[in-house]
Amino acid sequence: MTNTLISIGFCVVVLLVGTFSVRAGVNNATVAEFETLRAAKETVVLDVRTPSEYAGGHIAGAVNINYYNRDLEQQLAKLDLTKTYLVYCAVGGRSARV
């Protein structure tokens, strides 16, 4: 499944410790960097696609938070900011705006 996502324009944004509204520590990551970061136990893969996109296939262990939900900001505010989040969507537009 990971290869399928990569082939459709897979984009990952890495969110490090900080607040989401400030976007502290945001970096784009290559697929190789993503795989390395994903192996760390303090890393969480965050899928910001819709539930139907998520159901169609996702990275194993990814947490789905729908970018289009009205309560997106509240859901993001509940995340443990001591962790590193690898945020992805289908082509990078939504993950780049989180």
Residue pairs with C-beta under 8 A, 6 or more apart in sequence:
1 57
1 58
1 59
1 60
2 59
4 57
5 57
5 59
5 88
5 90
6 31
8 90
8 91
9 90
9 91
9 92
10 31
10 88
10 91
10 92
11 28
11 88
11 89
11 91
11 92
11 95
11 96
12 28
12 29
12 31
12 33
12 34
12 86
12 87
12 88
12 95
13 26
13 27
13 28
13 29
13 86
13 87
13 88
13 92
13 95
13 96
13 98
14 25
14 26
14 27
14 28
14 29
14 33
14 34
14 37
14 84
14 85
14 86
14 87
15 23
15 25
15 26
15 46
15 84
15 85
15 86
15 87
15 98
16 24
16 25
16 26
16 27
16 84
17 24
17 25
17 81
17 82
17 83
17 84
18 24
18 25
18 81
19 81
20 73
20 76
20 77
20 79
20 98
21 73
29 37
29 86
34 86
34 88
37 43
37 84
37 86
38 45
38 59
38 86
40 84
42 82
42 83
42 84
43 83
43 84
43 85
43 86
44 63
44 79
44 80
44 83
44 84
44 85
44 86
45 59
45 61
45 62
45 63
45 85
45 86
45 88
46 62
46 63
46 65
46 79
46 85
46 86
46 87
46 88
46 98
47 54
47 58
47 59
47 62
47 63
47 64
47 65
47 88
47 89
48 64
48 65
48 66
48 67
48 87
48 88
48 89
48 94
48 95
48 98
49 58
49 64
49 66
49 67
49 89
49 90
49 94
50 66
50 67
50 68
51 64
51 66
53 90
54 62
54 64
58 64
59 88
62 88
65 72
65 75
65 76
66 72
67 89
67 94
67 97
67 98
69 75
76 98
79 85
87 95
87 98
88 95
89 95
